[in-house]
Each structure stands twice: as structure tokens, then as C-alpha cells.
């Protein structure tokens, strides 16, 4: 007999890191250490579909597809359609380096939102961050195209200490018509941590609060940035059982809660409203239905 396991808290937002592959390396920034030589991971399309269905059953409001570069996964379009078909909101986090015509059509769906990161209004500076020449031109052009198409787009500007550069990048995005632009501090995880050991001191404190992330190997973490805090695998158990486990309670309790802390990039979700922006110190709230 199968016994249903209830997650201890409401799961509002779930990130699915469906691949580690990316056209960029972001040698000083990438929290996931993604790159062109990384693989999609051991999760199959069927595994991801099962997790999408489980998340919908747990009351999840929004699922984010992320990588790496999510659009590189061969089942990306089908996953977007499955999430939207389940009645959930879909957020796609993309570097917007190359977007296929079929993907633009997906992004225009009313349940789909798009997010990206913009590093500098100066091409050479942006390209230095991504590790790829021409990435600034391509990403900026696709941001312009998303605005032209009326796609709901959120742009994160990462501030690594050069506040004026971040301010210029934010102002440029606003001038292009991007309505949601948020400046976020760089967290010392992944490539940004260098040789340092990952620490909860680098996190904003909202990890595991009505949200979780599933990594390419099926491990469940408190969020993408807190990927070193995992509690089992959905390849071996249901998502609900992982979230109801003692280990999940332990890892979420290990993250210091910091009132008023700035949200972690790429997204301290769910936060489609402005409550998590750099000008607001309030806690993240549920995403709006827009």
C-alpha cells in the first residue's frame, strides 16, 4: 500500500535546473559553474515531467526553468508547455544569447515570464563577465526584441562592487522599456566563491521558505544559490517525501534568517512584484497573477 506524504509547508515556487550546459562560462560569477562542456544531467524528461506534476499537486504556483541555459535542453519547449498546461506560471531564466523562433512563441504565452541577467552597458565589460565576445550585443538585442513583443521580462543587474556600472546598466534597461529591473549583489557561491568553502553566510536567508530547487542530478536544494544544502533526491523518492524529511528540516533550519536582506540572484522567488527589489527591504511575497 502506498502512503501519501504531505510536504510540511506550502511549496509556492520550484526551480528546475534542467541542465548544466551553457554557451557562457561567467568565470567570476556563475553560481552553478555551468559551461559549454557541462551535461544536461541524469534527470530524464520523464523524471522532470513527474516532478512538474508533483509540484502542481503540492500547490506550487510557479515553476522556474533554469540552467545552465535552459533553452539548450532538448525537451525545453515541451517542459514549458507541460508547466503551463498544468495551470502554473512558468518563469524561464535565459542568458538570451540565442533564441529560436519557436521559443519566442513560447515566451508570448500568458503564463510564461522571461528573466535574464545584464552585466554592463559597455559591451567589453559585459563580455568579460560572460567569458564570450559578442554576448553583450546578442543579449541586448534579444532584450529589445522581448520588449517589442510585449513579453513580460525581468532583468537582474549583478553588482559586484562597481555601483556606478550597475546603475548605468539598470538605467539603460529602463530606457529600453524593461519594466522590471533589479540590482542584486553578487553572492560568494560557485565561481564567485573562488576557492572558498560554500557558506550560509553568503545566502539571503529566504532559502527553503516556500520554495525549493531540483538540480540536474535530481538533488533537492533549498534554492539555486544554496545548492550545497541538499536533502535527498527525487530520482529515489517523491518531491513531497523529500520536503517532509528530517533532512529537509535540518538544512532549511541551518540557513540564518535575515530580516531585510537583499534577495539572492538570479531570483529570490516568488517575487514578480516589486517587494523584493533593491529599493524595498520587505520580505519576498507571492508572485502576482499579472
N, C-alpha and C positions, 0 to 999 in steps of 0.2 A: 504494500500500500504506500502510495506517495503522500507525504505530509507537506502541505503548503507552508512555506516560510515567509513571514512578513518582515519587510525591512523596518527597522526601528524608527526611522524618521522618513518624512516625505522627501522623495527624490524629485526635485524640480528641474534640474539641469544635469545632463550627462554629456561628457566629451568622449568621442570615439576617435582615438588616434589611429587611423586606419592604415598608416604607412610611415615608415621612417625615411622614405625616399624623397628627395627634394633636389631641384636644379641648383639651389644655392647652398652655401656652406655656413654663412654667417659665422666666421671663425671666432669672433669675440662675443657673440650674443646668443646663438641658438640654444635654447633651454633643453632641447631634445637631442642635440648633437646629430641632426639629420644631415643628409647629403646625397649626392648622385650615386654613391656606391652602396647605400643602405637598401635593405629589402623591405617588402611590404609587411613582413612579419608572419607568424604562424597561425594567425586567425584566418579562417576561410570565410568566403562570402556567406556561407550558411551560418557560421558562428556569429558574424556581425548581424545577420538578419534576426537570429534568435535573440540577441541582446536588444535590438531595436524593439522587438515585440515585447520582451520582458519589461523594458523601460516604460513602454506605453501602459502596460498593466500595473506598474508601480505608481502611476500618476505623474510621470515625467511630463513637463510642459515643453521642453526644448532640448533638442539634441544637436550638438556641435560636431561637425566632421572636420578633423584637423590632421596634420601630419607632423613632420614632413610636409609635403604638398599633397593635400587630399585629392586634388583633381587627377593626380597621376595613378591612382589606384584603378585597376581595370573595371571594378564594379562601382565606381564612384557615383555615376548617374543613377544606377539602379538603387543605391542606398538612399540617395536624396529622395527619390520617388517613393521609396518604402516608408521613410520617416514622414513625409508629407501626407502620404496615403493613410497613415495611422492617425492623422489629425493632429500631429505635433508640429511645432515650429522647427525649422531647420536653420542652423547657422553654419555657413561654410567659411572656414578660415583659410584664405589662399594668399600666396605671395603675388598673385595677379601678374605673373611673368608671361604666361601664355594661356589664353582662354579659348577653347573651341567654341564654334557656333552653337553646338548643342548645349554647352554649359551656360552660355548667355541665356538661352531659353529657359533653362532650369532656374537660373537666378531671378528671372522675372516672375516666377510663381509667387503668389501672395503669401505663402507660408515660409518662403525662403528669404533669409537675410545673408548678406555678404560682409566679410570683415577682412582687413588686411593691415599690414604694417608699412609705414612710410618713414624713412630714416633721416632724410635731409632734402631740402630744396635744391641743394647743389649736387649735381649728378655724380661727380667724383667721390664725394663723401658718402652718398648712398651706396654706390658700387663698392666702395671699400668695406662697408659694413657687411654687405651680402656676399662679397667674395667673387662677384661676377660683373664684368664690364657690360654695360648696356642694360642692366637690371632696372636702373632708375627710369630710363626712357620708357621701357616696356610697362613697368608697373604704373607709372604716372599716366601713360596713355590709356591703360585699362581702367584706371580710376575715373578718368574723364568719360570713358565710354559707359561705365556703370551709372554715373550721374546722368548722362544723356538719356539712358534707357529708363531712368526713374527707378532704378534698383535701390533698395534700402541698403546702405553701405555704412559701415563703421570703420574708421581708420584710427589705429593706435600709433602714436609717435613715441618712441622709446627715448627717454632722456638719460644718457649715460654720464651726465655731468656738465655738458655744454648746453646750458639752459637757453642761451640765445639761439642756437641752432634748432633746438626743439620748438621754440616759439615761432621761428620763421617757417618751419615745416608745417606747424599747426595753422598758421595764418594762410599759407599757400593753399592748404586743403580746404579751408573755409572759403577762400576766394574762388576756388573751383566749384563750389556748390555742395561740398560734403557737409551734411548737417550734423553728423556725429563724429567728432574728432576728440580724442582723449590722449593726454600726455601721461605716460606711465614711467615709473623709474625702472631701471634695469635691475633684475634680481640676480643674486650670485648663485645661479644654478646652471648646469650644463656647461657650455663653452664659456659663459661669463664667470664661472667659478674658478676657471683655471685648474690648478692642482688642489684646490681646497676641498675638503670633505663637505658634502651637502649638509645643510643645517636648517632647522626650522626657523632660525633667526632670519633667514632670507625670505620667508613667506609672509603674506599679508595677514594671515590669521583666520581667513574665511574658509580654509581648506576643509572639505568634507561637510560643509554646512549646507545641507540640502542638495549637494552635488557630489559627483564623483567623475573619474576618468578611467577609461579602459585603454590600456596600452597595446601596441601591436602584437605582443605575445600573449595577450589575454589577462595580464595582471591588472588588478583594480587598484587605483591610487586615489588619494584624496583630491587631487587635481593634477593638471598637466605639470605645473611648476613644482608640485610636491611629489614628483614621480618616484622619489626614493622612499616614499612612505606607501607601501602596498599591503594589501590584506587578502591574499588568495588570488585565484584565477578563475575566470568564467569559462575557461576551457575544461575545467574539472568540476565546476559547481555552478548553480544558478546565480544570477546577479543578486537576487533577493537574499540568498543564503550568505553570500559574502558580506552584504551590508548588515546582516543581522548577527554576524560573528563577533566573538570576543576580540579577535584581532582587529577588526574594523573599529571597534570602540576604543581600543588601545591606540591605534595610530591617529585617529581623529583627536583623541584627548591629548596627544603629545604635541599638538600644534598650539602654541600660545595664542590666545585670542587678544587681538589688539584693537581696541575701540578707536575708530577714526583713521586707521591705517589706510594708505593708498592701495587700491586693488592691484593684484598681480596682473601683468600682461601674460598671455595675449588677451585674457578676458576673465575677470572675476565675475562670472556669470551666476545667475541670470541678471543682467543689468542693461536692458535695452533703453531704460530711461536714463536721466542724467544724474541719478543719485550716487553713482559710483565714479563720477568724473573727477578730475583733479581739482575742481572748484567746490566740491562738496565732500564733507568728511563723514557723512552718514553711511550706515551700512548698506550693503547691496540689497536691493529689493527684487521682487519678482519681475520678470520681463513683462512689458506691456503687450497688449494684443494688437496695437497699432492698426 
